[in-house]
Amino acid sequence: MEFTSSAEKAFRRLPQAVRRRFSAAFELLWQDPRRGRPGCDVRRLSGAANAWRLRVGDYRGIYAIEGSKIVFTRFGHRKDVYRS
């Protein structure tokens, strides 16, 4: 699992409780990044070839699957994260 530099900064800016919930979801995401399950709400994003989102409460993590790697490109509140 990798983070772009901007995603890493955005992740550090999230509230601590949200970071903890994302960390727990990362463990589940690692097992199968394309399949959602309790504690790991995953959906493919429309309009992008290889973009997925991980939902944790009102926050989202946007990622791409590159071979066996998961690369997070953005983190943020749901009202802001989808804006380019």
C-alpha positions in Angstrom: 0.0 0.0 0.0 1.4 3.4 -1.0 0.4 7.0 -0.7 1.2 9.9 -3.0 2.8 12.8 -1.1 -0.4 14.9 -1.3 -2.4 11.9 0.0 0.0 11.4 2.9 -0.3 15.1 3.9 -4.1 14.9 3.7 -4.2 11.7 5.7 -2.1 13.4 8.5 -4.6 16.3 8.6 -7.6 14.0 9.3 -8.9 13.8 12.8 -7.1 11.1 14.9 -10.3 9.0 15.3 -10.8 8.9 11.5 -7.2 8.0 10.9 -7.6 5.0 13.3 -10.7 3.9 11.5 -8.9 4.2 8.1 -6.0 2.1 9.5 -8.4 -0.7 10.5 -10.0 -0.5 7.1 -6.6 -0.8 5.4 -6.1 -4.2 6.9 -9.3 -5.4 5.3 -8.6 -3.6 2.1 -5.2 -5.3 1.7 -7.0 -8.7 1.6 -9.1 -7.8 -1.5 -9.1 -4.1 -2.7 -12.1 -4.6 -5.0 -14.6 -6.2 -2.6 -16.4 -4.4 0.2 -17.2 -5.9 3.5 -18.3 -4.7 7.0 -15.7 -2.1 8.1 -14.4 -1.6 4.6 -17.0 0.1 2.3 -15.4 0.1 -1.2 -16.9 1.2 -4.5 -15.5 1.7 -8.0 -15.8 5.4 -9.1 -17.5 6.1 -12.4 -15.8 8.3 -15.0 -12.3 7.1 -14.1 -10.7 4.0 -15.5 -9.0 2.7 -12.3 -10.4 4.8 -9.4 -11.9 3.3 -6.2 -13.1 4.9 -3.0 -12.9 3.7 0.6 -15.6 5.2 2.8 -15.0 5.7 6.5 -17.9 7.7 8.0 -18.0 11.1 6.3 -14.4 10.7 5.0 -13.2 9.1 1.8 -9.9 7.7 0.5 -9.5 7.6 -3.2 -7.1 4.9 -4.6 -6.0 3.1 -7.7 -5.0 -0.6 -8.0 -1.8 -1.0 -9.9 -1.0 -4.7 -10.3 -0.6 -5.9 -6.7 -0.2 -2.3 -5.3 -2.8 -0.1 -3.8 -2.0 3.6 -4.3 -3.9 6.2 -2.4 -4.1 9.5 -4.2 -6.5 11.5 -2.0 -8.1 11.7 1.4 -10.8 14.1 2.6 -14.3 14.9 3.7 -16.9 13.6 1.3 -18.0 17.2 0.3 -14.4 18.0 -0.9 -12.6 14.8 -2.0 -14.3 14.3 -5.4 -13.4 17.8 -6.6 -10.4 18.0 -8.8 
